Structures are given as structure tokens and as C-alpha cells.
Amino acid sequence: MKIRVFLFSCLLFFLLSNCATTRRQAVETIGQTPQTFKQKLTKTISLNYLLYLPQNYLSTEKEYPLILFLHGAGERGDDLNLVKIHGIPKIVEQQKEFPFIAISPQCPIDRWWVDPWLLEALNALVDKITAQYRVDENRVYLTGLSMGGFGTWALSMMYPEKFAAIAPICGGGMPWMAFRIKDIPVWAFHGAKDAVVPIQRTEEIVEALKKVGGNIKFTIYPDASHDSWTETYNNPELYRWFLEHQK
């Protein structure tokens, strides 16, 4: 018993002495000095998503283009049926023939697509689907509406090497980062009468892209308010345009 007490006392003395030494070292230099802090941080993000595989996926060996769709703020939560209300998930429910593998994740109720952790999770989701399915990595596309439009701009600016083309709808973002996507074909859409996300939010990025020599198309619906996505996603030309581009 005495031996255990002695050993514990020694250990405690060592720890206290070490802490005192560390404190003395920490205040050794008076004034402002450059320092470095390094620590590994981890975070787990869970995303539910809808996966669409083309009708003939199982009967062929070919690779397919992939399209990532980001919904708006009203479809956040834990009910994937909400994601089917608009955009790509709605289209694939109505059409038997859709020539893309499509992934449509659902944003948690208390989050936004521009959350850096979610952007990282979306990038990881694309990598996961690309690894598990026959995806043509040179034809990965990105689109989204409203909050998903903001997410489309943000995700492409964070991972510009990932996407062959993007189509943000009634969103907005960081025009000062436009140089990051100057080499990605962009087709942006907005309603002129949008009172939820003013058209100026898209115009700012479009102008910034033009200044850096970006590959940009911009469609304005003169009579549309916030819903500029229904006409966009119902237009077959959008999907032909996507398929014209590859990395």
C-alpha cells in the first residue's frame, strides 16, 4: 500500500512540475509573437438522399453521367418525399427515361447548403456514388434551386475540379470568388420579379464571371417570380446542354 502511495505521489509531482514548466515557457516571451495551433477536428454529417438509376442501368455496362440536385429551403427535414416536390426528383418520378444517374440529398432542418460542413459532405457523397456506381467522372453535373441555387454556386466554387457544368436557379453567392469557376460552363436562371431572392443576386455573379472570361449563359424569365425552376427543369434543352459538356 505504501508503495502505491509513493508511486502516486511521484506521478503527481511529475505532472505538476511539467505543467509549471509549460506555463513558464508559455509566458517566457513578453509582447506579441507568432504562434501555431494544430489540432485534428472531426465532425460526422448524415445525409438522406434519393438515388435514381436509369431504366437500362442493370442491362448495360456503360458509364452514365451523374447529376447532383440541391433542393430549396422548404424541403429540408427528414422526409424524403419533400425532396420530390420540385426539380430533378419530380422529373424522374414522371419520366421513365432520364439519361443520368441522379442523387438528390436532403438538407437537415436546421442547416443550409452553404454550411461548409455540408458542402464537404456533398462532395464526399458524390465521391461515394462515383465509386459505387458506373459514373462517367468526366460528366458530373450540379444544379439546384433557391437555397439549392446558393448551394450550387458555393459547392462549385469550393470544388471546381468536380463538375463538368452547373445550372444554378434563383440563387446567389460570392461574386468575388467567380474566378474559381471561370472554366466551368454555367447556365444560370432567375425570374425578373423574384421577391424572395432578388435577381440582382444572380446578376452580380454573372457579371463577375464575364469579367474573368467565364463560360456563362443567363436566362431571365421576365414574368416569373421566385418559381423559375419549373420551366427550367421541364425544358429538355437543359439536359441536352448538360450532356454537351464534359471535363
C-alpha positions in Angstrom: 0.0 0.0 0.0 2.8 2.4 0.9 4.5 1.6 -2.4 1.3 2.6 -4.3 1.1 5.9 -2.3 4.7 6.6 -3.0 4.3 6.0 -6.8 1.2 8.1 -7.0 2.9 10.9 -5.2 5.8 10.8 -7.6 3.5 10.8 -10.6 1.5 13.8 -9.2 4.8 15.7 -8.6 6.0 15.0 -12.1 2.7 16.2 -13.7 2.6 19.4 -11.6 6.2 20.1 -12.3 5.7 19.6 -16.0 2.6 21.9 -16.0 4.6 24.5 -14.2 7.4 24.2 -16.8 4.9 24.5 -19.6 3.4 27.7 -18.1 6.8 29.2 -17.6 7.6 28.5 -21.3 4.3 29.9 -22.4 5.0 33.4 -20.8 8.7 33.4 -21.5 8.4 36.0 -24.3 6.6 39.2 -23.5 4.7 41.0 -26.3 3.1 39.8 -29.5 4.7 36.8 -31.1 3.6 34.5 -34.0 2.3 31.1 -32.8 0.8 28.0 -34.4 -2.1 25.9 -33.2 -2.7 22.5 -34.6 -5.4 20.0 -33.6 -7.3 17.4 -35.6 -11.1 18.2 -35.6 -13.7 15.7 -36.8 -17.4 16.0 -37.4 -20.0 13.5 -38.6 -22.7 14.6 -41.0 -25.5 12.4 -42.0 -27.5 13.0 -45.3 -30.5 11.1 -46.5 -30.8 11.2 -50.3 -32.8 9.9 -53.2 -30.8 7.8 -55.8 -32.1 7.4 -59.3 -30.6 4.8 -61.7 -31.6 4.9 -65.4 -34.0 2.2 -66.6 -31.4 0.3 -68.5 -28.6 0.6 -65.9 -28.6 -3.1 -65.0 -28.7 -4.3 -68.5 -25.7 -2.4 -69.8 -22.0 -2.0 -68.8 -21.6 1.6 -69.9 -20.9 4.6 -67.7 -23.6 7.2 -67.1 -23.4 10.9 -66.4 -24.2 12.0 -62.9 -26.3 14.9 -61.8 -26.5 16.3 -58.2 -29.6 18.2 -57.3 -29.9 20.5 -54.4 -33.5 21.4 -53.2 -34.8 24.6 -51.7 -35.3 25.6 -48.0 -38.9 24.4 -47.9 -37.8 20.8 -48.5 -35.4 20.5 -45.5 -36.1 17.9 -42.8 -36.2 14.1 -42.6 -39.0 13.3 -45.0 -37.5 12.4 -48.4 -41.0 12.8 -50.0 -40.5 16.6 -49.7 -37.5 16.4 -52.0 -39.7 15.0 -54.7 -41.9 18.2 -54.8 -39.6 20.1 -57.3 -36.8 19.7 -59.7 -34.9 16.5 -60.7 -36.6 14.1 -58.2 -40.0 15.3 -59.5 -38.9 14.8 -63.1 -37.6 11.3 -62.6 -40.9 10.3 -60.9 -42.8 11.5 -64.0 -40.4 10.3 -66.8 -39.3 6.7 -67.3 -36.4 7.7 -69.4 -33.9 10.0 -67.8 -30.3 9.7 -69.1 -28.5 10.5 -65.8 -27.8 8.8 -62.5 -29.3 11.4 -60.1 -28.7 12.0 -56.5 -30.9 14.3 -54.5 -29.8 14.7 -50.9 -32.0 16.3 -48.2 -30.7 19.2 -46.1 -31.3 18.8 -42.3 -34.0 21.2 -41.0 -31.6 23.4 -39.1 -28.9 23.7 -41.8 -28.3 25.4 -45.2 -26.5 24.1 -48.2 -23.8 26.7 -47.9 -22.7 25.4 -44.5 -19.0 24.4 -45.0 -19.6 21.0 -43.3 -22.5 20.2 -45.6 -20.5 21.3 -48.7 -17.8 18.8 -47.6 -20.4 16.2 -47.1 -21.9 16.8 -50.5 -18.5 16.4 -52.1 -18.0 13.1 -50.2 -21.4 11.9 -51.3 -20.5 12.5 -55.0 -17.3 10.6 -54.4 -19.2 7.7 -52.8 -21.7 7.4 -55.6 -18.9 7.7 -58.2 -17.0 4.8 -56.6 -20.1 2.6 -56.1 -21.8 3.0 -59.5 -20.8 3.3 -63.1 -20.4 7.0 -63.2 -18.6 8.9 -66.0 -16.4 11.1 -63.9 -15.9 13.5 -66.8 -19.7 14.2 -66.8 -20.7 15.1 -63.3 -23.2 18.0 -63.2 -24.7 20.2 -60.5 -27.9 22.1 -60.2 -30.2 23.5 -57.5 -33.0 25.9 -56.8 -33.3 28.8 -54.4 -31.3 27.7 -51.3 -30.0 24.9 -53.6 -29.1 27.6 -56.1 -26.9 29.2 -53.4 -25.5 25.8 -52.7 -24.8 25.2 -56.4 -22.7 28.3 -56.6 -20.9 27.6 -53.3 -20.2 23.9 -53.9 -18.8 24.5 -57.4 -16.6 27.3 -56.1 -15.3 25.1 -53.3 -14.7 22.1 -55.7 -14.4 23.5 -59.2 -12.5 20.4 -60.4 -15.5 18.2 -59.7 -18.1 19.4 -62.1 -18.4 19.5 -65.9 -21.2 22.1 -65.9 -23.6 23.7 -63.4 -27.1 25.2 -63.5 -27.9 27.4 -60.5 -31.5 28.6 -60.3 -32.7 31.7 -58.4 -29.8 31.6 -56.1 -26.8 33.8 -55.3 -23.4 33.7 -53.8 -19.9 35.2 -53.8 -19.1 37.2 -56.9 -15.6 37.8 -55.6 -15.0 34.0 -55.9 -16.2 33.8 -59.6 -12.6 33.3 -60.8 -12.8 29.8 -59.2 -15.4 28.6 -61.7 -14.4 30.6 -64.8 -13.6 27.3 -66.6 -16.9 25.6 -65.8 -19.8 26.1 -68.2 -22.6 27.8 -66.3 -26.3 28.3 -67.3 -28.0 30.4 -64.6 -31.7 31.1 -64.3 -33.7 33.7 -62.5 -37.2 35.3 -62.5 -37.2 39.0 -63.1 -40.0 39.5 -60.5 -38.4 37.3 -57.8 -39.2 39.0 -54.4 -37.7 36.2 -52.3 -34.2 36.1 -53.9 -33.8 39.3 -55.9 -32.5 38.8 -59.5 -29.5 41.0 -58.6 -28.0 38.1 -56.6 -27.5 36.2 -59.9 -26.7 39.2 -61.9 -23.7 40.0 -59.6 -22.1 36.6 -60.2 -22.9 36.6 -63.9 -21.1 40.0 -64.3 -18.2 38.8 -62.2 -17.9 35.7 -64.4 -17.9 37.8 -67.6 -15.1 39.9 -66.2 -12.9 36.9 -65.7 -13.7 35.3 -69.0 -16.2 32.7 -67.7 -18.3 30.4 -69.8 -21.8 31.8 -68.8 -25.3 31.7 -70.1 -28.0 33.6 -68.3 -31.8 33.1 -68.8 -34.2 35.6 -67.3 -37.9 34.9 -67.1 -39.5 38.3 -67.4 -42.8 37.4 -65.8 -41.6 34.8 -63.3 -41.4 35.4 -59.6 -39.5 33.0 -57.3 -40.5 29.9 -59.2 -38.1 30.0 -62.1 -37.4 26.3 -61.6 -40.5 24.6 -63.0 -40.0 26.0 -66.5 -36.3 25.3 -66.3 -36.5 21.7 -65.3 -39.3 21.0 -67.7 -37.1 22.2 -70.6 -35.4 19.3 -72.4 -32.8 21.7 -73.6 -31.3 22.0 -70.2 -30.4 18.3 -70.2 -29.1 18.4 -73.8 -26.9 21.3 -72.7 -25.5 19.4 -69.7 -24.6 16.4 -71.9 -22.7 18.7 -74.4 -20.1 19.3 -71.7 -17.5 17.1 -70.1 -14.2 17.8 -68.4 
